[in-house]
Amino acid sequence: MPKENTGSGLLVGTIVGTAVGAVGALLLAPKTGVQLREDISNKFQALSQRTQELASTAKDKTKDVLSSVREEASDLTDRAKKSNEHVMDAFSAAKDDVKDKVRSTTN
């Protein structure tokens, strides 16, 4: 059974690629050590904040999907119970009909 792509690999790849690109650009830029460290710190803080925002969004979407799945599962369970009741009623009625026919033929 093929594994569904949830997009988490793409998200991780984007974050890592962004971080590597930002650090690489900073290291290749002609700046003093103090400026470079400050820039790296600022980029790291921005990246950290963006990662937290993405994680929060993913968490909210996961909660929404989970809620939807629970509702659908509940609906399916209710439908299965109703279907089972109909089948049991039909079997009971058929059983009663067979009993009546057997009684009428033995009398």
N, C-alpha and C positions, 0 to 999 in steps of 0.2 A: 504494500500500500504506500503510495508516494506521500512524502512528508510535505505538508502545506508550508508555504513561505509566509512567515508572519511579519516580515519586514524588519525584524530585530537585527538581522545581519546587516541590512542596508543602513540602519541607524548607527550601529556600532562602527561600520566602515566609514560613514560620513564623519562621525565624531573623531575617529582616529586620524583620518585623512586631513581634516581641518586642523587638528592639533599639530600634526607633523608639518603641514604646509606653513602654518603660522610660525612655528619654531624655526623652521628652515629659512623663512624670509627674514626673520629677526636676526638670525645668526649671520646671514650674508649681507645685511645692511651695515653701512659704515657708521657705527655709533660707538660712544664710549661705553665702558663696562657698566657704569651706573645707569646710563640711559637704556642699555640693552636689558639689564636685569629688571628695570622698571617696566619696560615694554613687555617682557616675558611675563612678569607678574600680572600686568593688566590683561594681557591676552588669556592667561590661564584663568583669571577671575571671570572674564566674559564667557569663556568656554564652559567653565564650571556652572555659571548661572544658566546658560543655554541648555546644558545637560540636565540640570534640575527641572527646567521648564518642560523639556521633552519627556522626562521621566514622569512628571506630574500629569502631563497630557496622556501619556500611555496608561497610567494608572486609572485615570478617569474613564478612558475608553474601555479599558478592561472591565471596570465595574459596570459600565453600561451594557457591554456584551454579556457579562455574567447574568445581569438582571434579565436581559432578553431571553437568554437560554433557559433560565429558571422558569420564566413565564411560559415559554413554549413547552418545556418538559411537563409543567403542571397541566397545561391544556391537553397534551397528548395522553397523560395519565388519566385525566377525566374522561376523554373520549374512549380510551381502552376499557375503562371500568363500565361505561355505558354500553359499549359494544358487548362486553362480556355478559352484562345483565340481559341484554337482548338474546344472546345465544343461549344462555341458561334458561330463560323463559321459553324459548322455542323448543329446547330439549325437554323441558318439563311438560309442555303442552303435548309434544309428540309422545312422550312416555305415557301420559294419561290417556291419549287416544289408543295406544297399543294395549294398555291395560283394559280399557273398555271393550275393545274388539275381542281380546282374549276371553273376557268374561262372557260376552254375548255369544261367542262360538262354543263355549263349554257348557252353557246353560241350555 
